[in-house]
Amino acid sequence: MFLTGLVLAAGASTRLGEAKQLLPYRGRTLLDATLDLARSCGFDQLLVTLGGAAAAIRDQVDLTGCQIVENPAFSTGCGSSVSTAARAVHARADALVLLLGDQPGVRVADVRRVATATTPLAVCRYANGLGHPFRFDQKVLPELYDLHGDKAVWKLLHSGRHPVTEVPADGPVPVDVDTRADYERLLAGDV
């Protein structure tokens, strides 16, 4: 199976007030930690979307092994990043696995279980709800081309147009850093 991983890192971090991708985390940046996780998953292709703070990210983050996808419309929401990146997915890809660049607490084992789901869509089912990573079968990729706004992938997931596998994952949904309080929770070990 040929798998493409996608790390969303194009956001402008408006709620936080500074580039969250570059926040210090375990001796590196938050995005470095997430990319280390993504590299550990063994994807055949690894895409990273950049937009807000792209120049600083290129200067400060190790992007080795990543194919950069620039999203000029990053300020319109993460749907534009997914839409832009979906067009860069390798033609041989059987599936696309979506990760958030500000969520380093996702476990490799959970990514691998989601990646091997056999339905068109898959998502992790944590103790307190659904969360990333998501998996999109190759047949669903064309629907990603028209996504826009925030929560676009959630709308597709809940649309009822495709069967969805909820892959069991231990513990709560890993911290997704959007605010200073989220970042503090992450630093406190509430991953």
Disulfide bonds with the S-S distance in Angstrom:
none
